[in-house]
Amino acid sequence: MRILILFALCAATAVCQSVQTQQPPTVRVQSSLVLVDVITQDAKTALPVMGLKKEDFRVFDNAAEQYVQTFDVGARYGTRPIALWFVVICNEIDWDENGSGFVRGKGSLIRPALQHLDKSDTLGVAHWCDDESQKIDFAPSRDVDGALAEMNRILLRAPKPTGTRSGELALQRMLRLILDDAHHSNPQPLPVIVFFYGDHSGMTREEVDSVLKDLLETSVVVFGINDGAVRVSPLVLAYGHAQPNVAHFLTAMTGGQYFSVDPKLFASALDDILVQVHFRYVLGFQPPALDGQRHTLRVELTESANRKYPTIRMAFRPAYVPLQSNP
């Protein structure tokens, strides 16, 4: 219903009517520009908050306010396209709810939401296994049905024994394969990773921080969808020696969201994800130093914008790693 309302609102505005005749967005390339993707929602309706302007935002790097140099708006098709990634863990013995088996054969429940991909968006599939293997199974393309079929084929293979350390290493390598794909794409899309995963997982603090650093060096937003069978640890954001529920942690640290819903609502959850990323704002600023260290990020609205939008909620990655990019 939120999607229908949103499209009705969009159709009623002159801005949305005009963008259909616009040319594809110009891709801005600047080697040291930091792009901050900001997802907005009205706390009452959960719909994106449209109408915000560049002067409504304040961006802070390590608590120091930065000048916002560039400003792009998803509602006006000004943001770069997304590369949507469905990632699963391969079929494991007696591990369906903890892993990804709950989505086996559920492609028809997901397919309706994929009709809302923009014409420049793509869909890819990747997996990892507890036998220390990983693979990009379906490179990002417009072939939605082919991607869904490939994901289902992964989950119909003979189940493997569950493991721990080998699976952790495979998950790390799979995420880095996705980042490599984005880095070698021209123009570079926004990678949006969706875990179809129960998330009965763990990783050492050192290794999960290493993976997170790689994600923060690229504008990546991580989401997740499962059926709610796996309990999320209260220590998921406690930053202890070991990290439980790794996918949930990466979601929180990149500005995404994890949905635990009945399988009949998988399409609604995916629709929500697509609305969030399609109607995002992107703020660009020059980092104070290209030091390869983690910098904290904070995005706020100005006082006047807060008065105008008192029920707004914003999501964004809380940190980034500034690196000098190749020309």
C-alpha positions, -999 to +999 in steps of 0.1 A: +000+000+000+029+024+008+043+017-026+010+025-044+006+057-024+042+067-032+037+061-069+004+080-068+022+110-051+050+108-076+026+108-106+008+138-092+039+161-091+053+181-120+088+170-110+081+133-115+063+140-147+093+158-161+120+134-152+105+107-175+118+128-205+152+136-190+184+121-202+202+095-180+220+113-151+255+126-156+279+106-136+301+129-115+337+116-112+360+132-086+388+111-072+386+123-036+350+132-032+331+113-005+295+105-013+271+100+016+239+082+007+211+094+030+179+074+033+149+094+047+116+081+060+086+097+076+082+080+110+045+080+107+040+068+071+074+051+065+074+069+031+105+087+018+106+124+027+108+143-006+115+180-011+147+184+010+173+207-004+211+209-002+209+237+024+187+215+046+216+191+054+247+194+076+275+168+073+302+162+100+335+143+095+350+134+129+327+160+145+339+188+122+313+202+099+321+199+061+309+219+032+285+200+010+298+204-025+274+182-045+238+172-039+219+146-059+182+135-054+169+101-062+133+114-067+146+134-097+167+105-111+198+123-101+216+095-083+236+067-098+219+034-106+221+005-082+236-029-086+213-051-065+229-082-051+210-113-037+235-133-016+228-166+001+247-193+019+246-227+001+223-255+012+235-271+044+224-302+063+195-294+088+203-257+086+175-242+064+162-216+089+196-207+101+209-204+066+191-195+034+169-226+028+138-206+038+139-188+004+142-220-017+114-220-042+102-186-032+112-167-063+076-161-072+071-143-039+101-120-046+095-114-084+068-087-081+091-063-063+117-066-090+093-049-115+102-017-096+139-017-106+148+014-126+158+009-162+195+014-153+195-009-123+209-045-124+206-076-104+233-101-095+236-133-074+264-145-052+269-173-026+293-187-001+296-221+016+309-235+048+334-256+027+353-224+021+340-218-014+324-187-028+313-174-062+296-147-081+270-170-098+252-144-118+269-111-129+247-080-126+223-077-155+187-069-164+178-106-166+157-108-134+142-142-141+177-156-149+190-143-116+161-158-096+165-191-113+202-191-105+196-184-068+171-212-066+196-236-083+222-228-056+197-238-029+187-270-047+222-285-047+231-313-024+235-300+012+269-296+027+280-301+063+280-270+084+312-254+095+326-223+112+360-209+103+359-220+067+325-204+062+336-171+078+365-169+053+343-177+023+318-150+034+346-124+036+359-133+001+324-132-014+318-097-002+351-086-016+342-102-050+311-080-050+332-049-042+357-058-070+328-060-095+316-025-085+351-011-088+355-025-123+321-013-135+320+019-155+302+039-144+303+026-109+268+017-095+258+018-059+261-018-046+230-028-026+236-062-010+205-081+002+212-111+025+186-138+022+200-153+054+188-165+088+221-150+101+231-176+127+267-164+123+297-150+141+331-136+134+361-122+154+362-085+160+394-081+140+380-098+109+346-083+109+362-048+112+384-056+083+354-065+062+336-034+073+366-013+064+365-026+028+327-019+027+332+016+040+359+024+014+330+020-012+295+033-009+277+001-001+244-004+016+236-038+031+201-050+038+188-084+049+155-104+046+147-136+066+117-153+081+125-144+117+135-179+129+169-169+141+171-148+173+192-116+170+217-113+199+213-083+222+251-079+218+249-074+180+261-038+183+281-042+216+315-043+198+330-071+220+357-095+211+334-116+189+307-103+166+274-122+165+248-119+137+274-106+112+249-097+085+228-077+109+259-059+121+270-050+085+234-038+078+235-014+108+270-001+100+262+008+063+228+025+068+206-005+058+179-025+075+171-061+082+136-074+076+123-105+095+089-112+079+066-140+068+076-153+034+044-139+019+058-104+027+092-109+010+081-088-019+069-060+004+102-060+023+122-059-010+099-031-022+107-012+009+144-016+002+141-004-034+120+027-023+146+036+003+176+035-022+157+049-051+145+080-032+178+086-014+198+118-012+235+118-020+257+144-004+293+149-016+321+166+003+359+168+001+375+148+029+399+167+052+426+140+047+430+109+025+446+090+053+430+055+049+417+057+084+381+053+096+363+086+100+330+090+118+301+104+098+271+123+110+243+139+090+219+163+105+191+185+093+193+223+100+170+237+126+146+251+100+144+217+082+138+199+115+109+222+122+095+216+087+099+178+089+096+169+127+089+132+121+118+125+098+141+095+103+175+093+085+198+064+078+234+066+065+267+049+071+281+061+104+317+060+091+338+060+060+374+054+049+389+081+027+413+068+000+428+084-031+411+068-061+427+061-094+418+086-121 
